[in-house]
Amino acid sequence: MASMAICKRKNLGSDYLVNKDFEQIRIQNNITNKLIRTFLRLKYHYNNIFVSSFPGDVDNDLHIFLDPNVNSICNNKLLDETSKLVLNNNKVKSGRW
């Protein structure tokens, strides 16, 4: 409602709103696809990440599960070392060390 009033004040037609909506949908789609690709890259490197469904398969959600019963094994040395540093840093900060 407010956007229609702004368009009328600025002499913008309804095409402007339609184009803005399509642009917003395009941007959101790109962001969502990038997020999915990021999780798929992590899934490739770690053995305890499971993707059970993608948006549009069952519902509009991306369903990802981390199996806590599986010891995380990473096939990328740099990523493995970084994750271990982060985990150790978090243990020190939380006092669980």
mmCIF file of the C-alpha atoms, coordinates in Angstrom:
data_MODEL
# 
_entry.id   MODEL 
# 
loop_
_atom_site.group_PDB 
_atom_site.id 
_atom_site.type_symbol 
_atom_site.label_atom_id 
_atom_site.label_alt_id 
_atom_site.label_comp_id 
_atom_site.label_asym_id 
_atom_site.label_entity_id 
_atom_site.label_seq_id 
_atom_site.pdbx_PDB_ins_code 
_atom_site.Cartn_x 
_atom_site.Cartn_y 
_atom_site.Cartn_z 
_atom_site.occupancy 
_atom_site.B_iso_or_equiv 
_atom_site.pdbx_formal_charge 
_atom_site.auth_seq_id 
_atom_site.auth_comp_id 
_atom_site.auth_asym_id 
_atom_site.auth_atom_id 
_atom_site.pdbx_PDB_model_num 
ATOM 1  C CA . MET A 1 1  ? 0.000  0.000   0.000   1.00 0.00 ? 1  MET A CA 1 
ATOM 2  C CA . ALA A 1 2  ? 2.692  2.490   0.966   1.00 0.00 ? 2  ALA A CA 1 
ATOM 3  C CA . SER A 1 3  ? 4.766  1.625   -2.102  1.00 0.00 ? 3  SER A CA 1 
ATOM 4  C CA . MET A 1 4  ? 1.788  2.362   -4.391  1.00 0.00 ? 4  MET A CA 1 
ATOM 5  C CA . ALA A 1 5  ? 1.357  5.776   -2.749  1.00 0.00 ? 5  ALA A CA 1 
ATOM 6  C CA . ILE A 1 6  ? 5.049  6.550   -3.251  1.00 0.00 ? 6  ILE A CA 1 
ATOM 7  C CA . CYS A 1 7  ? 4.826  5.484   -6.894  1.00 0.00 ? 7  CYS A CA 1 
ATOM 8  C CA . LYS A 1 8  ? 1.819  7.753   -7.458  1.00 0.00 ? 8  LYS A CA 1 
ATOM 9  C CA . ARG A 1 9  ? 3.597  10.706  -5.830  1.00 0.00 ? 9  ARG A CA 1 
ATOM 10 C CA . LYS A 1 10 ? 6.689  10.189  -7.952  1.00 0.00 ? 10 LYS A CA 1 
ATOM 11 C CA . ASN A 1 11 ? 4.645  9.525   -11.115 1.00 0.00 ? 11 ASN A CA 1 
ATOM 12 C CA . LEU A 1 12 ? 5.994  6.001   -11.381 1.00 0.00 ? 12 LEU A CA 1 
ATOM 13 C CA . GLY A 1 13 ? 3.787  3.409   -13.010 1.00 0.00 ? 13 GLY A CA 1 
ATOM 14 C CA . SER A 1 14 ? 2.916  -0.064  -11.859 1.00 0.00 ? 14 SER A CA 1 
ATOM 15 C CA . ASP A 1 15 ? 5.654  -1.365  -14.185 1.00 0.00 ? 15 ASP A CA 1 
ATOM 16 C CA . TYR A 1 16 ? 8.175  0.096   -11.765 1.00 0.00 ? 16 TYR A CA 1 
ATOM 17 C CA . LEU A 1 17 ? 6.767  -2.020  -8.916  1.00 0.00 ? 17 LEU A CA 1 
ATOM 18 C CA . VAL A 1 18 ? 6.696  -5.151  -11.086 1.00 0.00 ? 18 VAL A CA 1 
ATOM 19 C CA . ASN A 1 19 ? 10.333 -4.598  -12.110 1.00 0.00 ? 19 ASN A CA 1 
ATOM 20 C CA . LYS A 1 20 ? 11.323 -4.004  -8.482  1.00 0.00 ? 20 LYS A CA 1 
ATOM 21 C CA . ASP A 1 21 ? 9.549  -7.218  -7.456  1.00 0.00 ? 21 ASP A CA 1 
ATOM 22 C CA . PHE A 1 22 ? 11.312 -9.220  -10.171 1.00 0.00 ? 22 PHE A CA 1 
ATOM 23 C CA . GLU A 1 23 ? 14.640 -7.674  -9.165  1.00 0.00 ? 23 GLU A CA 1 
ATOM 24 C CA . GLN A 1 24 ? 14.050 -8.579  -5.516  1.00 0.00 ? 24 GLN A CA 1 
ATOM 25 C CA . ILE A 1 25 ? 13.127 -12.155 -6.493  1.00 0.00 ? 25 ILE A CA 1 
ATOM 26 C CA . ARG A 1 26 ? 16.266 -12.419 -8.659  1.00 0.00 ? 26 ARG A CA 1 
ATOM 27 C CA . ILE A 1 27 ? 18.507 -11.149 -5.847  1.00 0.00 ? 27 ILE A CA 1 
ATOM 28 C CA . GLN A 1 28 ? 16.912 -13.485 -3.284  1.00 0.00 ? 28 GLN A CA 1 
ATOM 29 C CA . ASN A 1 29 ? 17.252 -16.436 -5.668  1.00 0.00 ? 29 ASN A CA 1 
ATOM 30 C CA . ASN A 1 30 ? 20.962 -15.699 -6.193  1.00 0.00 ? 30 ASN A CA 1 
ATOM 31 C CA . ILE A 1 31 ? 21.580 -15.423 -2.444  1.00 0.00 ? 31 ILE A CA 1 
ATOM 32 C CA . THR A 1 32 ? 19.729 -18.681 -1.779  1.00 0.00 ? 32 THR A CA 1 
ATOM 33 C CA . ASN A 1 33 ? 21.641 -20.518 -4.508  1.00 0.00 ? 33 ASN A CA 1 
ATOM 34 C CA . LYS A 1 34 ? 24.955 -19.252 -3.146  1.00 0.00 ? 34 LYS A CA 1 
ATOM 35 C CA . LEU A 1 35 ? 24.035 -20.458 0.354   1.00 0.00 ? 35 LEU A CA 1 
ATOM 36 C CA . ILE A 1 36 ? 23.110 -23.903 -0.992  1.00 0.00 ? 36 ILE A CA 1 
ATOM 37 C CA . ARG A 1 37 ? 26.384 -24.153 -2.943  1.00 0.00 ? 37 ARG A CA 1 
ATOM 38 C CA . THR A 1 38 ? 28.324 -23.188 0.201   1.00 0.00 ? 38 THR A CA 1 
ATOM 39 C CA . PHE A 1 39 ? 26.697 -25.984 2.211   1.00 0.00 ? 39 PHE A CA 1 
ATOM 40 C CA . LEU A 1 40 ? 27.294 -28.446 -0.620  1.00 0.00 ? 40 LEU A CA 1 
ATOM 41 C CA . ARG A 1 41 ? 31.000 -27.521 -0.618  1.00 0.00 ? 41 ARG A CA 1 
ATOM 42 C CA . LEU A 1 42 ? 31.124 -28.089 3.141   1.00 0.00 ? 42 LEU A CA 1 
ATOM 43 C CA . LYS A 1 43 ? 29.301 -31.405 2.666   1.00 0.00 ? 43 LYS A CA 1 
ATOM 44 C CA . TYR A 1 44 ? 31.953 -32.441 0.164   1.00 0.00 ? 44 TYR A CA 1 
ATOM 45 C CA . HIS A 1 45 ? 34.742 -31.770 2.657   1.00 0.00 ? 45 HIS A CA 1 
ATOM 46 C CA . TYR A 1 46 ? 33.130 -33.120 5.838   1.00 0.00 ? 46 TYR A CA 1 
ATOM 47 C CA . ASN A 1 47 ? 31.690 -36.588 6.391   1.00 0.00 ? 47 ASN A CA 1 
ATOM 48 C CA . ASN A 1 48 ? 29.067 -35.662 9.002   1.00 0.00 ? 48 ASN A CA 1 
ATOM 49 C CA . ILE A 1 49 ? 26.939 -33.173 7.025   1.00 0.00 ? 49 ILE A CA 1 
ATOM 50 C CA . PHE A 1 50 ? 23.800 -34.540 5.391   1.00 0.00 ? 50 PHE A CA 1 
ATOM 51 C CA . VAL A 1 51 ? 21.388 -32.631 3.145   1.00 0.00 ? 51 VAL A CA 1 
ATOM 52 C CA . SER A 1 52 ? 18.009 -34.342 3.285   1.00 0.00 ? 52 SER A CA 1 
ATOM 53 C CA . SER A 1 53 ? 16.082 -31.960 1.016   1.00 0.00 ? 53 SER A CA 1 
ATOM 54 C CA . PHE A 1 54 ? 16.532 -28.781 -0.967  1.00 0.00 ? 54 PHE A CA 1 
ATOM 55 C CA . PRO A 1 55 ? 14.093 -25.862 -1.218  1.00 0.00 ? 55 PRO A CA 1 
ATOM 56 C CA . GLY A 1 56 ? 11.227 -26.941 -3.441  1.00 0.00 ? 56 GLY A CA 1 
ATOM 57 C CA . ASP A 1 57 ? 11.705 -30.698 -2.896  1.00 0.00 ? 57 ASP A CA 1 
ATOM 58 C CA . VAL A 1 58 ? 9.430  -31.170 0.103   1.00 0.00 ? 58 VAL A CA 1 
ATOM 59 C CA . ASP A 1 59 ? 8.835  -27.608 1.246   1.00 0.00 ? 59 ASP A CA 1 
ATOM 60 C CA . ASN A 1 60 ? 10.611 -24.276 0.883   1.00 0.00 ? 60 ASN A CA 1 
ATOM 61 C CA . ASP A 1 61 ? 13.350 -25.124 3.383   1.00 0.00 ? 61 ASP A CA 1 
ATOM 62 C CA . LEU A 1 62 ? 16.872 -26.441 3.069   1.00 0.00 ? 62 LEU A CA 1 
ATOM 63 C CA . HIS A 1 63 ? 17.149 -29.387 5.476   1.00 0.00 ? 63 HIS A CA 1 
ATOM 64 C CA . ILE A 1 64 ? 20.707 -29.999 6.673   1.00 0.00 ? 64 ILE A CA 1 
ATOM 65 C CA . PHE A 1 65 ? 21.703 -32.317 9.489   1.00 0.00 ? 65 PHE A CA 1 
ATOM 66 C CA . LEU A 1 66 ? 24.974 -32.611 11.344  1.00 0.00 ? 66 LEU A CA 1 
ATOM 67 C CA . ASP A 1 67 ? 25.479 -36.092 12.719  1.00 0.00 ? 67 ASP A CA 1 
ATOM 68 C CA . PRO A 1 68 ? 26.991 -35.681 16.203  1.00 0.00 ? 68 PRO A CA 1 
ATOM 69 C CA . ASN A 1 69 ? 27.684 -39.433 16.412  1.00 0.00 ? 69 ASN A CA 1 
ATOM 70 C CA . VAL A 1 70 ? 30.159 -39.322 13.534  1.00 0.00 ? 70 VAL A CA 1 
ATOM 71 C CA . ASN A 1 71 ? 33.652 -38.016 14.168  1.00 0.00 ? 71 ASN A CA 1 
ATOM 72 C CA . SER A 1 72 ? 34.097 -35.170 11.751  1.00 0.00 ? 72 SER A CA 1 
ATOM 73 C CA . ILE A 1 73 ? 36.715 -36.023 9.151   1.00 0.00 ? 73 ILE A CA 1 
ATOM 74 C CA . CYS A 1 74 ? 37.722 -33.352 6.676   1.00 0.00 ? 74 CYS A CA 1 
ATOM 75 C CA . ASN A 1 75 ? 39.469 -34.077 3.371   1.00 0.00 ? 75 ASN A CA 1 
ATOM 76 C CA . ASN A 1 76 ? 40.845 -30.527 3.136   1.00 0.00 ? 76 ASN A CA 1 
ATOM 77 C CA . LYS A 1 77 ? 43.887 -29.825 5.347   1.00 0.00 ? 77 LYS A CA 1 
ATOM 78 C CA . LEU A 1 78 ? 43.434 -26.060 5.545   1.00 0.00 ? 78 LEU A CA 1 
ATOM 79 C CA . LEU A 1 79 ? 39.721 -26.282 6.298   1.00 0.00 ? 79 LEU A CA 1 
ATOM 80 C CA . ASP A 1 80 ? 40.344 -29.014 8.881   1.00 0.00 ? 80 ASP A CA 1 
ATOM 81 C CA . GLU A 1 81 ? 43.040 -27.012 10.651  1.00 0.00 ? 81 GLU A CA 1 
ATOM 82 C CA . THR A 1 82 ? 40.878 -23.873 10.656  1.00 0.00 ? 82 THR A CA 1 
ATOM 83 C CA . SER A 1 83 ? 37.865 -25.689 12.094  1.00 0.00 ? 83 SER A CA 1 
ATOM 84 C CA . LYS A 1 84 ? 40.015 -27.256 14.830  1.00 0.00 ? 84 LYS A CA 1 
ATOM 85 C CA . LEU A 1 85 ? 41.394 -23.824 15.761  1.00 0.00 ? 85 LEU A CA 1 
ATOM 86 C CA . VAL A 1 86 ? 37.878 -22.388 15.955  1.00 0.00 ? 86 VAL A CA 1 
ATOM 87 C CA . LEU A 1 87 ? 36.594 -25.325 18.015  1.00 0.00 ? 87 LEU A CA 1 
ATOM 88 C CA . ASN A 1 88 ? 39.535 -25.118 20.428  1.00 0.00 ? 88 ASN A CA 1 
ATOM 89 C CA . ASN A 1 89 ? 39.121 -21.348 20.736  1.00 0.00 ? 89 ASN A CA 1 
ATOM 90 C CA . ASN A 1 90 ? 35.414 -21.789 21.533  1.00 0.00 ? 90 ASN A CA 1 
ATOM 91 C CA . LYS A 1 91 ? 36.221 -24.424 24.186  1.00 0.00 ? 91 LYS A CA 1 
ATOM 92 C CA . VAL A 1 92 ? 38.710 -22.076 25.873  1.00 0.00 ? 92 VAL A CA 1 
ATOM 93 C CA . LYS A 1 93 ? 36.223 -19.168 25.871  1.00 0.00 ? 93 LYS A CA 1 
ATOM 94 C CA . SER A 1 94 ? 33.397 -21.291 27.258  1.00 0.00 ? 94 SER A CA 1 
ATOM 95 C CA . GLY A 1 95 ? 35.593 -22.845 29.958  1.00 0.00 ? 95 GLY A CA 1 
ATOM 96 C CA . ARG A 1 96 ? 35.033 -26.397 28.753  1.00 0.00 ? 96 ARG A CA 1 
ATOM 97 C CA . TRP A 1 97 ? 38.700 -27.125 28.324  1.00 0.00 ? 97 TRP A CA 1 
# 
